[in-house]
């Protein structure tokens, strides 16, 4: 007989978060509010959808945009493209 040694409760999938919308139009000297949604499946296959709040937020090219973690806003600095990276806390 095979015994299951895994814990009774463990997340099957998640939490996962994604930017909403996926891309932000941002003008030089402009500001764009950044939002995120989140999803989570528990070990009983219950699906949860909620919001994700950022613990930290940054951009990979600060010559194009900077990020303010406290307000979850992007500030346009110069022309070009950049990626935004966020560490989040999922609330469901």
C-alpha angles and dihedrals in degrees: 000000000000118000122210108227097179119113118269092240124040132142114258095196130003158292089239126174133189135185116262111235099024093223131029127212104224128179126208106272088011131119129224124190112229120216135182138197126203140205134196137180116199127209090269091056093251110154121220128189121190146133129289122216120203122244089184135004130189143158127231094223112041089182087071103035141349127209132224110207093191094059098024090233134139120218118208112231106164144346120288142059132295139170122238121220122198135181108209145193114217118219120193 
